[in-house]
């Protein structure tokens, strides 16, 4: 039975369980596969990290409230977050890792850092 390299498709000689003709083909194949699968995850992680950065900057500067419009102008994407937290008061906080927010009155965002 003829076996062929998964990357370059040349005929393989050697062990019966061999899938690649050499290390370069093995690396090429795995790098292509990882880059295709990981592209969407990489884009989402970039958005989440950017959101976290904006929340951290506002929280570190002493702000506990900010206008929602101000966050949006900076590039904050309200569609991406890591999790929700339901506070005992009934408020729902949206988190990007350890930094969270909830919508308050007057189109403001109430900020929170969770340790």
Biopython code that builds the backbone (N, CA, C, O; Angstrom):
import numpy as np
from Bio.PDB.StructureBuilder import StructureBuilder

atoms = [
    (1, "UNK", "N", (0.833, -1.170, 0.000)),
    (1, "UNK", "CA", (0.000, 0.000, 0.000)),
    (1, "UNK", "C", (0.892, 1.253, 0.000)),
    (1, "UNK", "O", (1.790, 1.385, 0.831)),
    (2, "UNK", "N", (0.635, 2.147, -0.922)),
    (2, "UNK", "CA", (1.405, 3.381, -1.014)),
    (2, "UNK", "C", (0.873, 4.399, -0.019)),
    (2, "UNK", "O", (-0.336, 4.596, 0.111)),
    (3, "UNK", "N", (1.801, 5.042, 0.681)),
    (3, "UNK", "CA", (1.438, 6.102, 1.614)),
    (3, "UNK", "C", (2.061, 7.393, 1.123)),
    (3, "UNK", "O", (3.145, 7.393, 0.540)),
    (4, "UNK", "N", (1.351, 8.513, 1.369)),
    (4, "UNK", "CA", (1.823, 9.793, 0.878)),
    (4, "UNK", "C", (1.888, 10.803, 2.018)),
    (4, "UNK", "O", (1.080, 10.770, 2.946)),
    (5, "UNK", "N", (2.865, 11.700, 1.929)),
    (5, "UNK", "CA", (3.072, 12.755, 2.928)),
    (5, "UNK", "C", (1.827, 13.635, 2.986)),
    (5, "UNK", "O", (1.293, 14.027, 1.948)),
    (6, "UNK", "N", (1.367, 13.946, 4.192)),
    (6, "UNK", "CA", (0.176, 14.783, 4.368)),
    (6, "UNK", "C", (0.404, 16.224, 3.913)),
    (6, "UNK", "O", (-0.560, 16.946, 3.659)),
    (7, "UNK", "N", (1.665, 16.653, 3.806)),
    (7, "UNK", "CA", (1.942, 18.032, 3.402)),
    (7, "UNK", "C", (2.275, 18.141, 1.919)),
    (7, "UNK", "O", (1.585, 18.849, 1.185)),
    (8, "UNK", "N", (3.311, 17.458, 1.470)),
    (8, "UNK", "CA", (3.766, 17.626, 0.084)),
    (8, "UNK", "C", (3.248, 16.535, -0.866)),
    (8, "UNK", "O", (3.433, 16.636, -2.079)),
    (9, "UNK", "N", (2.620, 15.523, -0.337)),
    (9, "UNK", "CA", (1.977, 14.437, -1.091)),
    (9, "UNK", "C", (2.952, 13.561, -1.882)),
    (9, "UNK", "O", (2.564, 12.909, -2.851)),
    (10, "UNK", "N", (4.220, 13.554, -1.461)),
    (10, "UNK", "CA", (5.164, 12.624, -2.082)),
    (10, "UNK", "C", (5.059, 11.285, -1.373)),
    (10, "UNK", "O", (4.614, 11.210, -0.228)),
    (11, "UNK", "N", (5.472, 10.231, -2.059)),
    (11, "UNK", "CA", (5.377, 8.893, -1.486)),
    (11, "UNK", "C", (6.335, 8.755, -0.304)),
    (11, "UNK", "O", (7.476, 9.215, -0.349)),
    (12, "UNK", "N", (5.843, 8.114, 0.749)),
    (12, "UNK", "CA", (6.623, 7.932, 1.973)),
    (12, "UNK", "C", (7.198, 6.531, 1.995)),
    (12, "UNK", "O", (6.529, 5.553, 1.659)),
    (13, "UNK", "N", (8.467, 6.460, 2.403)),
    (13, "UNK", "CA", (9.124, 5.176, 2.612)),
    (13, "UNK", "C", (9.561, 5.126, 4.069)),
    (13, "UNK", "O", (9.966, 6.138, 4.641)),
    (14, "UNK", "N", (9.477, 3.955, 4.655)),
    (14, "UNK", "CA", (9.898, 3.835, 6.041)),
    (14, "UNK", "C", (8.842, 3.163, 6.889)),
    (14, "UNK", "O", (8.118, 2.284, 6.420)),
    (15, "UNK", "N", (8.760, 3.578, 8.130)),
    (15, "UNK", "CA", (7.845, 2.966, 9.086)),
    (15, "UNK", "C", (6.406, 2.993, 8.586)),
    (15, "UNK", "O", (6.019, 3.867, 7.809)),
    (16, "UNK", "N", (5.627, 2.030, 9.039)),
    (16, "UNK", "CA", (4.231, 1.921, 8.605)),
    (16, "UNK", "C", (3.353, 3.040, 9.151)),
    (16, "UNK", "O", (2.324, 3.358, 8.554)),
    (17, "UNK", "N", (3.743, 3.649, 10.285)),
    (17, "UNK", "CA", (2.922, 4.708, 10.873)),
    (17, "UNK", "C", (3.420, 6.116, 10.530)),
    (17, "UNK", "O", (2.933, 7.100, 11.087)),
    (18, "UNK", "N", (4.373, 6.211, 9.630)),
    (18, "UNK", "CA", (4.937, 7.492, 9.243)),
    (18, "UNK", "C", (3.930, 8.290, 8.411)),
    (18, "UNK", "O", (3.323, 7.743, 7.490)),
    (19, "UNK", "N", (3.743, 9.592, 8.729)),
    (19, "UNK", "CA", (2.756, 10.421, 8.031)),
    (19, "UNK", "C", (3.389, 11.512, 7.179)),
    (19, "UNK", "O", (2.745, 12.056, 6.282)),
    (20, "UNK", "N", (4.658, 11.836, 7.459)),
    (20, "UNK", "CA", (5.337, 12.914, 6.752)),
    (20, "UNK", "C", (6.683, 12.419, 6.254)),
    (20, "UNK", "O", (7.283, 11.511, 6.831)),
    (21, "UNK", "N", (7.147, 13.034, 5.170)),
    (21, "UNK", "CA", (8.433, 12.595, 4.623)),
    (21, "UNK", "C", (9.615, 13.128, 5.427)),
    (21, "UNK", "O", (10.672, 12.498, 5.462)),
    (22, "UNK", "N", (9.448, 14.287, 6.076)),
    (22, "UNK", "CA", (10.516, 14.839, 6.913)),
    (22, "UNK", "C", (9.936, 15.832, 7.932)),
    (22, "UNK", "O", (8.733, 16.094, 7.948)),
    (23, "UNK", "N", (10.813, 16.373, 8.776)),
    (23, "UNK", "CA", (10.382, 17.303, 9.821)),
    (23, "UNK", "C", (9.808, 18.597, 9.242)),
    (23, "UNK", "O", (8.864, 19.159, 9.798)),
    (24, "UNK", "N", (10.366, 19.067, 8.141)),
    (24, "UNK", "CA", (9.873, 20.307, 7.541)),
    (24, "UNK", "C", (8.419, 20.152, 7.101)),
    (24, "UNK", "O", (7.610, 21.050, 7.337)),
    (25, "UNK", "N", (8.073, 19.041, 6.474)),
    (25, "UNK", "CA", (6.689, 18.800, 6.055)),
    (25, "UNK", "C", (5.762, 18.677, 7.267)),
    (25, "UNK", "O", (4.634, 19.170, 7.248)),
    (26, "UNK", "N", (6.242, 18.023, 8.308)),
    (26, "UNK", "CA", (5.433, 17.897, 9.528)),
    (26, "UNK", "C", (5.151, 19.271, 10.130)),
    (26, "UNK", "O", (4.021, 19.565, 10.519)),
    (27, "UNK", "N", (6.191, 20.114, 10.206)),
    (27, "UNK", "CA", (6.019, 21.463, 10.741)),
    (27, "UNK", "C", (5.103, 22.306, 9.858)),
    (27, "UNK", "O", (4.230, 23.008, 10.368)),
    (28, "UNK", "N", (5.291, 22.246, 8.551)),
    (28, "UNK", "CA", (4.436, 23.001, 7.625)),
    (28, "UNK", "C", (2.970, 22.616, 7.794)),
    (28, "UNK", "O", (2.096, 23.479, 7.877)),
    (29, "UNK", "N", (2.716, 21.333, 7.844)),
    (29, "UNK", "CA", (1.345, 20.829, 7.959)),
    (29, "UNK", "C", (0.693, 21.308, 9.261)),
    (29, "UNK", "O", (-0.430, 21.813, 9.256)),
    (30, "UNK", "N", (1.406, 21.145, 10.363)),
    (30, "UNK", "CA", (0.852, 21.538, 11.660)),
    (30, "UNK", "C", (0.684, 23.051, 11.786)),
    (30, "UNK", "O", (-0.294, 23.513, 12.374)),
    (31, "UNK", "N", (1.621, 23.825, 11.244)),
    (31, "UNK", "CA", (1.496, 25.285, 11.286)),
    (31, "UNK", "C", (0.299, 25.761, 10.469)),
    (31, "UNK", "O", (-0.428, 26.650, 10.911)),
    (32, "UNK", "N", (0.082, 25.194, 9.303)),
    (32, "UNK", "CA", (-1.085, 25.553, 8.484)),
    (32, "UNK", "C", (-2.380, 25.231, 9.212)),
    (32, "UNK", "O", (-3.308, 26.039, 9.245)),
    (33, "UNK", "N", (-2.429, 24.045, 9.791)),
    (33, "UNK", "CA", (-3.645, 23.627, 10.494)),
    (33, "UNK", "C", (-3.934, 24.524, 11.689)),
    (33, "UNK", "O", (-5.082, 24.911, 11.906)),
    (34, "UNK", "N", (-2.913, 24.856, 12.462)),
    (34, "UNK", "CA", (-3.111, 25.712, 13.636)),
    (34, "UNK", "C", (-3.491, 27.129, 13.242)),
    (34, "UNK", "O", (-4.311, 27.751, 13.917)),
    (35, "UNK", "N", (-2.919, 27.651, 12.172)),
    (35, "UNK", "CA", (-3.227, 29.026, 11.781)),
    (35, "UNK", "C", (-4.663, 29.139, 11.288)),
    (35, "UNK", "O", (-5.310, 30.155, 11.546)),
    (36, "UNK", "N", (-5.180, 28.148, 10.598)),
    (36, "UNK", "CA", (-6.560, 28.176, 10.121)),
    (36, "UNK", "C", (-7.533, 28.080, 11.288)),
    (36, "UNK", "O", (-8.504, 28.834, 11.349)),
    (37, "UNK", "N", (-7.280, 27.167, 12.207)),
    (37, "UNK", "CA", (-8.166, 26.964, 13.354)),
    (37, "UNK", "C", (-8.097, 28.116, 14.341)),
    (37, "UNK", "O", (-9.111, 28.493, 14.928)),
    (38, "UNK", "N", (-6.926, 28.673, 14.526)),
    (38, "UNK", "CA", (-6.731, 29.660, 15.568)),
    (38, "UNK", "C", (-7.014, 31.098, 15.174)),
    (38, "UNK", "O", (-7.010, 31.977, 16.036)),
    (39, "UNK", "N", (-7.260, 31.365, 13.898)),
    (39, "UNK", "CA", (-7.444, 32.743, 13.455)),
    (39, "UNK", "C", (-8.632, 33.418, 14.132)),
    (39, "UNK", "O", (-8.509, 34.551, 14.599)),
    (40, "UNK", "N", (-9.770, 32.749, 14.194)),
    (40, "UNK", "CA", (-10.950, 33.363, 14.822)),
    (40, "UNK", "C", (-10.742, 33.534, 16.327)),
    (40, "UNK", "O", (-11.165, 34.537, 16.902)),
    (41, "UNK", "N", (-10.103, 32.577, 16.956)),
    (41, "UNK", "CA", (-9.819, 32.676, 18.395)),
    (41, "UNK", "C", (-8.869, 33.839, 18.653)),
    (41, "UNK", "O", (-9.036, 34.573, 19.627)),
    (42, "UNK", "N", (-7.883, 34.009, 17.796)),
    (42, "UNK", "CA", (-6.918, 35.094, 17.946)),
    (42, "UNK", "C", (-7.615, 36.458, 17.827)),
    (42, "UNK", "O", (-7.321, 37.375, 18.595)),
    (43, "UNK", "N", (-8.526, 36.587, 16.876)),
    (43, "UNK", "CA", (-9.248, 37.852, 16.701)),
    (43, "UNK", "C", (-10.115, 38.174, 17.921)),
    (43, "UNK", "O", (-10.160, 39.317, 18.373)),
    (44, "UNK", "N", (-10.797, 37.164, 18.443)),
    (44, "UNK", "CA", (-11.646, 37.366, 19.618)),
    (44, "UNK", "C", (-10.798, 37.749, 20.832)),
    (44, "UNK", "O", (-11.172, 38.641, 21.593)),
    (45, "UNK", "N", (-9.668, 37.082, 21.013)),
    (45, "UNK", "CA", (-8.783, 37.408, 22.139)),
    (45, "UNK", "C", (-8.247, 38.830, 22.037)),
    (45, "UNK", "O", (-8.086, 39.499, 23.058)),
    (46, "UNK", "N", (-7.968, 39.305, 20.824)),
    (46, "UNK", "CA", (-7.515, 40.677, 20.649)),
    (46, "UNK", "C", (-8.594, 41.667, 21.089)),
    (46, "UNK", "O", (-8.296, 42.658, 21.756)),
    (47, "UNK", "N", (-9.838, 41.401, 20.718)),
    (47, "UNK", "CA", (-10.947, 42.277, 21.104)),
    (47, "UNK", "C", (-11.131, 42.262, 22.619)),
    (47, "UNK", "O", (-11.301, 43.315, 23.235)),
    (48, "UNK", "N", (-11.099, 41.064, 23.227)),
    (48, "UNK", "CA", (-11.258, 40.955, 24.681)),
    (48, "UNK", "C", (-10.138, 41.689, 25.426)),
    (48, "UNK", "O", (-10.398, 42.381, 26.410)),
    (49, "UNK", "N", (-8.913, 41.541, 24.965)),
    (49, "UNK", "CA", (-7.786, 42.219, 25.613)),
    (49, "UNK", "C", (-7.887, 43.733, 25.463)),
    (49, "UNK", "O", (-7.541, 44.476, 26.381)),
    (50, "UNK", "N", (-8.358, 44.186, 24.314)),
    (50, "UNK", "CA", (-8.552, 45.614, 24.094)),
    (50, "UNK", "C", (-9.633, 46.147, 25.041)),
    (50, "UNK", "O", (-9.459, 47.200, 25.654)),
    (51, "UNK", "N", (-10.746, 45.420, 25.159)),
    (51, "UNK", "CA", (-11.811, 45.813, 26.083)),
    (51, "UNK", "C", (-11.292, 45.866, 27.517)),
    (51, "UNK", "O", (-11.575, 46.815, 28.248)),
    (52, "UNK", "N", (-10.541, 44.856, 27.916)),
    (52, "UNK", "CA", (-9.986, 44.801, 29.273)),
    (52, "UNK", "C", (-9.077, 45.997, 29.523)),
    (52, "UNK", "O", (-9.107, 46.597, 30.597)),
    (53, "UNK", "N", (-8.276, 46.334, 28.531)),
    (53, "UNK", "CA", (-7.361, 47.472, 28.654)),
    (53, "UNK", "C", (-8.129, 48.768, 28.914)),
    (53, "UNK", "O", (-7.738, 49.554, 29.776)),
    (54, "UNK", "N", (-9.209, 48.997, 28.182)),
    (54, "UNK", "CA", (-10.001, 50.213, 28.378)),
    (54, "UNK", "C", (-10.623, 50.250, 29.773)),
    (54, "UNK", "O", (-10.614, 51.292, 30.427)),
    (55, "UNK", "N", (-11.161, 49.122, 30.228)),
    (55, "UNK", "CA", (-11.767, 49.067, 31.560)),
    (55, "UNK", "C", (-10.708, 49.271, 32.639)),
    (55, "UNK", "O", (-10.952, 49.973, 33.621)),
    (56, "UNK", "N", (-9.538, 48.664, 32.466)),
    (56, "UNK", "CA", (-8.450, 48.806, 33.438)),
    (56, "UNK", "C", (-7.987, 50.260, 33.514)),
    (56, "UNK", "O", (-7.790, 50.790, 34.608)),
    (57, "UNK", "N", (-7.812, 50.907, 32.367)),
    (57, "UNK", "CA", (-7.362, 52.301, 32.353)),
    (57, "UNK", "C", (-8.339, 53.213, 33.100)),
    (57, "UNK", "O", (-7.922, 54.072, 33.876)),
    (58, "UNK", "N", (-9.615, 53.024, 32.865)),
    (58, "UNK", "CA", (-10.617, 53.862, 33.520)),
    (58, "UNK", "C", (-10.680, 53.577, 35.017)),
    (58, "UNK", "O", (-10.806, 54.503, 35.819)),
    (59, "UNK", "N", (-10.594, 52.307, 35.399)),
    (59, "UNK", "CA", (-10.645, 51.931, 36.807)),
    (59, "UNK", "C", (-9.395, 52.413, 37.537)),
    (59, "UNK", "O", (-9.491, 52.932, 38.649)),
    (60, "UNK", "N", (-8.212, 52.247, 36.919)),
    (60, "UNK", "CA", (-6.950, 52.665, 37.537)),
    (60, "UNK", "C", (-6.864, 54.181, 37.700)),
    (60, "UNK", "O", (-6.195, 54.668, 38.611)),
    (61, "UNK", "N", (-7.533, 54.930, 36.826)),
    (61, "UNK", "CA", (-7.485, 56.390, 36.940)),
    (61, "UNK", "C", (-8.470, 56.906, 37.984)),
    (61, "UNK", "O", (-8.621, 58.117, 38.149)),
    (62, "UNK", "N", (-9.138, 55.999, 38.686)),
    (62, "UNK", "CA", (-10.021, 56.393, 39.774)),
    (62, "UNK", "C", (-11.469, 56.567, 39.372)),
    (62, "UNK", "O", (-12.311, 56.914, 40.200)),
    (63, "UNK", "N", (-11.761, 56.332, 38.119)),
    (63, "UNK", "CA", (-13.146, 56.467, 37.659)),
    (63, "UNK", "C", (-13.970, 55.254, 38.072)),
    (63, "UNK", "O", (-13.545, 54.111, 37.902)),
    (64, "UNK", "N", (-15.145, 55.515, 38.613)),
    (64, "UNK", "CA", (-16.067, 54.420, 38.898)),
    (64, "UNK", "C", (-17.262, 54.476, 37.952)),
    (64, "UNK", "O", (-18.049, 53.534, 37.858)),
    (65, "UNK", "N", (-17.377, 55.608, 37.252)),
    (65, "UNK", "CA", (-18.440, 55.781, 36.265)),
    (65, "UNK", "C", (-17.864, 56.458, 35.028)),
    (65, "UNK", "O", (-16.968, 57.296, 35.119)),
    (66, "UNK", "N", (-18.388, 56.083, 33.893)),
    (66, "UNK", "CA", (-17.993, 56.704, 32.631)),
    (66, "UNK", "C", (-19.186, 56.640, 31.689)),
    (66, "UNK", "O", (-20.014, 55.735, 31.786)),
    (67, "UNK", "N", (-19.269, 57.577, 30.804)),
    (67, "UNK", "CA", (-20.343, 57.563, 29.815)),
    (67, "UNK", "C", (-20.123, 56.400, 28.843)),
    (67, "UNK", "O", (-18.999, 56.143, 28.410)),
    (68, "UNK", "N", (-21.192, 55.716, 28.515)),
    (68, "UNK", "CA", (-21.122, 54.592, 27.589)),
    (68, "UNK", "C", (-20.570, 55.056, 26.241)),
    (68, "UNK", "O", (-19.782, 54.357, 25.605)),
    (69, "UNK", "N", (-20.990, 56.225, 25.825)),
    (69, "UNK", "CA", (-20.536, 56.787, 24.553)),
    (69, "UNK", "C", (-19.026, 57.011, 24.546)),
    (69, "UNK", "O", (-18.372, 56.818, 23.521)),
    (70, "UNK", "N", (-18.474, 57.416, 25.683)),
    (70, "UNK", "CA", (-17.038, 57.657, 25.799)),
    (70, "UNK", "C", (-16.250, 56.358, 25.614)),
    (70, "UNK", "O", (-15.228, 56.337, 24.927)),
    (71, "UNK", "N", (-16.728, 55.284, 26.226)),
    (71, "UNK", "CA", (-16.076, 53.978, 26.042)),
    (71, "UNK", "C", (-16.159, 53.529, 24.586)),
    (71, "UNK", "O", (-15.183, 53.024, 24.030)),
    (72, "UNK", "N", (-17.316, 53.714, 23.977)),
    (72, "UNK", "CA", (-17.507, 53.303, 22.585)),
    (72, "UNK", "C", (-16.588, 54.090, 21.651)),
    (72, "UNK", "O", (-16.048, 53.527, 20.699)),
    (73, "UNK", "N", (-16.405, 55.379, 21.913)),
    (73, "UNK", "CA", (-15.521, 56.199, 21.079)),
    (73, "UNK", "C", (-14.073, 55.729, 21.149)),
    (73, "UNK", "O", (-13.331, 55.836, 20.172)),
    (74, "UNK", "N", (-13.677, 55.210, 22.301)),
    (74, "UNK", "CA", (-12.316, 54.697, 22.452)),
    (74, "UNK", "C", (-12.108, 53.398, 21.668)),
    (74, "UNK", "O", (-10.974, 53.015, 21.381)),
    (75, "UNK", "N", (-13.205, 52.727, 21.324)),
    (75, "UNK", "CA", (-13.094, 51.468, 20.592)),
    (75, "UNK", "C", (-13.579, 50.267, 21.374)),
    (75, "UNK", "O", (-13.401, 49.131, 20.933)),
    (76, "UNK", "N", (-14.184, 50.493, 22.521)),
    (76, "UNK", "CA", (-14.707, 49.399, 23.332)),
    (76, "UNK", "C", (-15.832, 48.701, 22.562)),
    (76, "UNK", "O", (-16.720, 49.360, 22.020)),
    (77, "UNK", "N", (-15.791, 47.374, 22.518)),
    (77, "UNK", "CA", (-16.804, 46.588, 21.805)),
    (77, "UNK", "C", (-17.684, 45.888, 22.837)),
    (77, "UNK", "O", (-17.263, 44.919, 23.468)),
    (78, "UNK", "N", (-18.914, 46.387, 23.005)),
    (78, "UNK", "CA", (-19.824, 45.869, 24.025)),
    (78, "UNK", "C", (-20.344, 44.465, 23.705)),
    (78, "UNK", "O", (-20.991, 43.846, 24.549)),
    (79, "UNK", "N", (-20.076, 43.958, 22.513)),
    (79, "UNK", "CA", (-20.538, 42.622, 22.134)),
    (79, "UNK", "C", (-19.621, 41.507, 22.640)),
    (79, "UNK", "O", (-20.003, 40.337, 22.626)),
    (80, "UNK", "N", (-18.412, 41.864, 23.088)),
    (80, "UNK", "CA", (-17.445, 40.851, 23.511)),
    (80, "UNK", "C", (-17.129, 40.990, 24.993)),
    (80, "UNK", "O", (-16.806, 42.077, 25.471)),
    (81, "UNK", "N", (-17.226, 39.882, 25.712)),
    (81, "UNK", "CA", (-16.944, 39.834, 27.143)),
    (81, "UNK", "C", (-16.655, 38.393, 27.522)),
    (81, "UNK", "O", (-16.886, 37.478, 26.730)),
    (82, "UNK", "N", (-16.144, 38.188, 28.742)),
    (82, "UNK", "CA", (-15.800, 36.826, 29.160)),
    (82, "UNK", "C", (-16.899, 36.160, 29.967)),
    (82, "UNK", "O", (-17.118, 34.955, 29.833)),
    (83, "UNK", "N", (-17.601, 36.925, 30.809)),
    (83, "UNK", "CA", (-18.652, 36.311, 31.618)),
    (83, "UNK", "C", (-19.551, 37.378, 32.243)),
    (83, "UNK", "O", (-19.270, 38.575, 32.187)),
    (84, "UNK", "N", (-20.632, 36.900, 32.835)),
    (84, "UNK", "CA", (-21.577, 37.752, 33.558)),
    (84, "UNK", "C", (-21.490, 37.441, 35.051)),
    (84, "UNK", "O", (-21.089, 36.348, 35.452)),
    (85, "UNK", "N", (-21.873, 38.422, 35.859)),
    (85, "UNK", "CA", (-21.973, 38.201, 37.299)),
    (85, "UNK", "C", (-23.278, 38.833, 37.781)),
    (85, "UNK", "O", (-23.531, 40.014, 37.543)),
    (86, "UNK", "N", (-24.088, 38.046, 38.449)),
    (86, "UNK", "CA", (-25.335, 38.546, 39.019)),
    (86, "UNK", "C", (-25.074, 38.915, 40.478)),
    (86, "UNK", "O", (-24.856, 38.041, 41.317)),
    (87, "UNK", "N", (-25.099, 40.198, 40.768)),
    (87, "UNK", "CA", (-24.839, 40.692, 42.122)),
    (87, "UNK", "C", (-26.043, 40.418, 43.016)),
    (87, "UNK", "O", (-27.159, 40.280, 42.517)),
    (88, "UNK", "N", (-25.837, 40.339, 44.328)),
    (88, "UNK", "CA", (-26.947, 40.119, 45.257)),
    (88, "UNK", "C", (-28.035, 41.187, 45.145)),
    (88, "UNK", "O", (-29.191, 40.944, 45.493)),
    (89, "UNK", "N", (-27.660, 42.365, 44.659)),
    (89, "UNK", "CA", (-28.637, 43.445, 44.500)),
    (89, "UNK", "C", (-29.524, 43.246, 43.272)),
    (89, "UNK", "O", (-30.509, 43.960, 43.085)),
    (90, "UNK", "N", (-29.166, 42.275, 42.441)),
    (90, "UNK", "CA", (-29.932, 42.018, 41.218)),
    (90, "UNK", "C", (-29.307, 42.624, 39.985)),
    (90, "UNK", "O", (-29.772, 42.372, 38.873)),
    (91, "UNK", "N", (-28.262, 43.421, 40.152)),
    (91, "UNK", "CA", (-27.559, 44.009, 39.002)),
    (91, "UNK", "C", (-26.751, 42.946, 38.275)),
    (91, "UNK", "O", (-26.157, 42.070, 38.902)),
    (92, "UNK", "N", (-26.733, 43.027, 36.976)),
    (92, "UNK", "CA", (-25.936, 42.114, 36.163)),
    (92, "UNK", "C", (-24.691, 42.856, 35.699)),
    (92, "UNK", "O", (-24.786, 43.886, 35.031)),
    (93, "UNK", "N", (-23.524, 42.329, 36.055)),
    (93, "UNK", "CA", (-22.252, 42.899, 35.633)),
    (93, "UNK", "C", (-21.705, 42.076, 34.481)),
    (93, "UNK", "O", (-21.766, 40.847, 34.492)),
    (94, "UNK", "N", (-21.168, 42.771, 33.484)),
    (94, "UNK", "CA", (-20.538, 42.144, 32.335)),
    (94, "UNK", "C", (-19.039, 42.290, 32.526)),
    (94, "UNK", "O", (-18.558, 43.395, 32.776)),
    (95, "UNK", "N", (-18.284, 41.191, 32.412)),
    (95, "UNK", "CA", (-16.851, 41.208, 32.690)),
    (95, "UNK", "C", (-16.007, 40.896, 31.473)),
    (95, "UNK", "O", (-16.371, 40.093, 30.613)),
    (96, "UNK", "N", (-14.856, 41.569, 31.435)),
    (96, "UNK", "CA", (-13.746, 41.217, 30.559)),
    (96, "UNK", "C", (-12.628, 40.845, 31.518)),
    (96, "UNK", "O", (-11.894, 41.704, 32.006)),
    (97, "UNK", "N", (-12.516, 39.569, 31.775)),
    (97, "UNK", "CA", (-11.605, 39.036, 32.770)),
    (97, "UNK", "C", (-11.964, 39.594, 34.151)),
    (97, "UNK", "O", (-13.079, 39.356, 34.615)),
    (98, "UNK", "N", (-11.071, 40.327, 34.828)),
    (98, "UNK", "CA", (-11.394, 40.771, 36.191)),
    (98, "UNK", "C", (-12.045, 42.155, 36.244)),
    (98, "UNK", "O", (-12.425, 42.613, 37.321)),
    (99, "UNK", "N", (-12.177, 42.817, 35.109)),
    (99, "UNK", "CA", (-12.789, 44.145, 35.069)),
    (99, "UNK", "C", (-14.197, 44.044, 34.508)),
    (99, "UNK", "O", (-14.425, 43.437, 33.462)),
    (100, "UNK", "N", (-15.142, 44.651, 35.228)),
    (100, "UNK", "CA", (-16.533, 44.554, 34.814)),
    (100, "UNK", "C", (-17.234, 45.887, 34.789)),
    (100, "UNK", "O", (-16.706, 46.910, 35.225)),
    (101, "UNK", "N", (-18.436, 45.843, 34.269)),
    (101, "UNK", "CA", (-19.262, 47.044, 34.213)),
    (101, "UNK", "C", (-20.730, 46.652, 34.209)),
    (101, "UNK", "O", (-21.094, 45.527, 33.866)),
    (102, "UNK", "N", (-21.553, 47.600, 34.597)),
    (102, "UNK", "CA", (-22.995, 47.450, 34.481)),
    (102, "UNK", "C", (-23.539, 48.778, 33.983)),
    (102, "UNK", "O", (-22.963, 49.834, 34.244)),
    (103, "UNK", "N", (-24.635, 48.716, 33.274)),
    (103, "UNK", "CA", (-25.242, 49.940, 32.762)),
    (103, "UNK", "C", (-26.013, 50.620, 33.879)),
    (103, "UNK", "O", (-26.819, 49.991, 34.564)),
    (104, "UNK", "N", (-25.761, 51.907, 34.056)),
    (104, "UNK", "CA", (-26.428, 52.702, 35.084)),
    (104, "UNK", "C", (-27.335, 53.717, 34.398)),
    (104, "UNK", "O", (-27.463, 53.739, 33.174)),
    (105, "UNK", "N", (-27.955, 54.550, 35.216)),
    (105, "UNK", "CA", (-28.845, 55.575, 34.653)),
    (105, "UNK", "C", (-28.034, 56.637, 33.915)),
    (105, "UNK", "O", (-26.815, 56.716, 34.068)),
    (106, "UNK", "N", (-28.718, 57.448, 33.118)),
    (106, "UNK", "CA", (-28.121, 58.542, 32.340)),
    (106, "UNK", "C", (-27.065, 58.060, 31.350)),
    (106, "UNK", "O", (-26.093, 58.769, 31.088)),
    (107, "UNK", "N", (-27.247, 56.862, 30.799)),
    (107, "UNK", "CA", (-26.340, 56.301, 29.795)),
    (107, "UNK", "C", (-24.901, 56.210, 30.312)),
    (107, "UNK", "O", (-23.947, 56.398, 29.557)),
    (108, "UNK", "N", (-24.760, 55.921, 31.606)),
    (108, "UNK", "CA", (-23.449, 55.756, 32.212)),
    (108, "UNK", "C", (-23.160, 54.278, 32.428)),
    (108, "UNK", "O", (-24.059, 53.439, 32.473)),
    (109, "UNK", "N", (-21.876, 53.997, 32.559)),
    (109, "UNK", "CA", (-21.398, 52.643, 32.832)),
    (109, "UNK", "C", (-20.727, 52.678, 34.193)),
    (109, "UNK", "O", (-19.817, 53.477, 34.416)),
    (110, "UNK", "N", (-21.162, 51.829, 35.094)),
    (110, "UNK", "CA", (-20.573, 51.708, 36.431)),
    (110, "UNK", "C", (-19.486, 50.640, 36.368)),
    (110, "UNK", "O", (-19.757, 49.497, 36.003)),
    (111, "UNK", "N", (-18.246, 51.013, 36.727)),
    (111, "UNK", "CA", (-17.090, 50.124, 36.601)),
    (111, "UNK", "C", (-16.798, 49.387, 37.902)),
    (111, "UNK", "O", (-17.116, 49.866, 38.991)),
    (112, "UNK", "N", (-16.183, 48.205, 37.766)),
    (112, "UNK", "CA", (-15.881, 47.364, 38.919)),
    (112, "UNK", "C", (-14.660, 46.518, 38.615)),
    (112, "UNK", "O", (-14.510, 46.012, 37.503)),
    (113, "UNK", "N", (-13.782, 46.362, 39.605)),
    (113, "UNK", "CA", (-12.675, 45.419, 39.490)),
    (113, "UNK", "C", (-12.903, 44.324, 40.504)),
    (113, "UNK", "O", (-13.089, 44.592, 41.691)),
    (114, "UNK", "N", (-12.890, 43.106, 40.042)),
    (114, "UNK", "CA", (-13.118, 41.955, 40.931)),
    (114, "UNK", "C", (-11.794, 41.273, 41.193)),
    (114, "UNK", "O", (-11.089, 40.895, 40.257)),
    (115, "UNK", "N", (-11.454, 41.113, 42.452)),
    (115, "UNK", "CA", (-10.177, 40.483, 42.833)),
    (115, "UNK", "C", (-10.307, 38.992, 42.807)),
    (115, "UNK", "O", (-9.343, 38.283, 43.097)),
]
sb = StructureBuilder()
sb.init_structure("model")
sb.init_model(0)
sb.init_chain("A")
sb.init_seg("    ")
for serial, (resi, resn, name, xyz) in enumerate(atoms, 1):
    if name == "N":
        sb.init_residue(resn, " ", resi, " ")
    sb.init_atom(name, np.array(xyz, "f"), 0.0, 1.0, " ", f" {name:<3s}", serial, name[0])
structure = sb.get_structure()
